């Protein structure tokens, strides 16, 4: 089984590959990917359609309207 961290484990001079190190690295990688995706989603919602809808609703006496 190939893991992306085999080179790192070889540089750490580990003869046997402990499963907890691989699991920890995978969890950290997934956490970073999730944080990046969530950051871009919140940026899109704040500066994209969400902010336009909010500003339009605030200017038009709170009429709910989604610009197309």
N, C-alpha and C positions, 0 to 999 in steps of 0.2 A: 504494500500500500504506500502510495506516494503522498507525502504531505509537503506543503510549501515551506515548512520549517526544518526540513532535513539538513539543509546546509548550515543553518544556525546551530542545530544540535551537534553537527560534526565540528563546528568551530568551538563549541563549548567542551569538546573532548568527552562526550558522553558515549560510552561503549554500548550500553543498552539505552533504548529510547523510553524514558518514563512517560507513561500515558498522561500523567497529571500535568506535565509541562506542555505537552501538545494540546491538551484540553484547555489549559489556561491561555495559551497563545491564541487558540481559535476563538475563545470567548472574548478576549480583548479585541481581536480583529473584527468580530461581528458587532461588538459594542461601538467601535469607531465608525464602522460603516453605517450603523443605525443612527448615530449622532449626526453624521454628515447628511444623510437622507432627510432626517427630521429638520435639520437646520435649513436645507434648501426648500423644504415644504413650507416651513414657517415664513421664510423670506418671500416665497412666491405668494403666500396668502396675505402677507402684510403689504407688499408693494405691488401686487398684481390685482386680481379682480376684487379681493376683499376690501382693499383700501378705496378703490373706485366706488364700490357699492356703498360703503360707509359714508364717504364724502357726499355722494349724491343724495343719500337718505337724509343726511344732516342738512343739506342745502335746500331740499325740497319739502321741508316741513314733515319729515319722517314718513314719506311715502315709500313703501317697499318697491324698488325697481331694480332689476338686474340688467345693466347695459349689455347689448349684444355686440 
